[in-house]
Amino acid sequence: FFGACSVRQMSGRGGRGRGGGRGGRGGKGKKWSYSQGQDVALQGGLRGYLISCDVGKEKASAREMIDWLTQYADKWYPEVVVEQPKEEKEFKTLEQELASELSELKQKKASARFQETNLGTNGTTFVRITDTNIPCVTLLSRGFLHVQKKGTGMQTRWSSVITPLESTCPAKIDKYKFTAQKVLPNYFKPEGPPIQYRVEVKRRYNKELSRDELIKETVRIVNTPHQVELKTPEKTIYIEVIKGAAGLSVISKADFPLGLNIRSYYPAAAKKEGEEETEEKKETKEAKEDDKKRKREDEEQSQNKKSKAEPTKPKPQVSEKEEEEEEEFRIF
């Protein structure tokens, strides 16, 4: 379903021919093409997280998200361990002990609570939940809000947008309707209070499943008394279509106040950005004040130079008779 693709690097001009020739040198840039590979495909009926990450860092992103999810899952939803009856110790050869240890490691890996599924796409990977006791949307929401409130926890380096998917199915409209009819009634009950919602559809590497058809069928399943509200919905139905598979989930604004980007919930990073912005404003203000001060000093200097350059006009000479007349006029 989420068919994994193997990536083949190709040069701009030709390639290795049948006759054994290497072909000419490529063009300036490298081109990439996708061919259907034989990797493990993501099957229908799975739960997990579709992760957007830096291109070329899909495996690193999946590993860091598995660590991030595991720390909160072990804290809030501890794994139920069933004690196995103790077996009597038997003498084993070195080869038997090695085989036993390898078997235990394989069982441990198979029983991991989160597992990576390679989608074979650039900038996207998938981490599926294998433990049925872990709630898909609630775990991610609690992790986001915990990081936002406490300001602590392991930060992710490669991962950005994390979209929870409560169920996956083949990218066929009839299969999607069957899956949506199982998921959506848990959130939109016919006898419950009316809820305003909207539907968001994202398609990647798939042009067969129509966006309008998905929205139409989703609205039909939700039905009354619930209403569509595009601007300020209470809940959002996310539908992800990638290659040959589709998945959906229902997300509340209260559970994800800053959206689905994990980087938005780290207050330390936001605070640092705010401090840098404040410092930048302060420096700009100081620079403007310095400019004003320089302008005032330049004006004063120019005025002083001008006053020095202008010759002083001699006072006009006044005769004694004129002085006496002026004095009499003042007294009068």
Secondary structure, 3 states (H helix, E strand, C coil): CECCEEEEEECCCCCCCCCCCCCCCCCCCCEEEEEECCCCCECCCCCEEEEEECCCCHHHHHHHHHHHHHHHHHHHCCCCCCCCCCCCCCCCCHHHHHHHHHHHHHHHHHCCCEEEEEEEECCEEEEEECCCCCCHHHHHHHHHHHHHHHCCCCCCCCEEEEEEECEEEECCHHHHHHHHHHHHHHCCCCCCCCCEEEEEEEEECCCCCCHHHHHHHHHHHHCCCCEECCCCCCEEEEEEEECCEEEEEEEECCCCCCCCEHHHHCHHHHHHHHHHHHHHHHHHHHHHHHHHHHHHHHHHHHHHHHHHHCCCCCCCCCCHHHHHHHHHHHHC
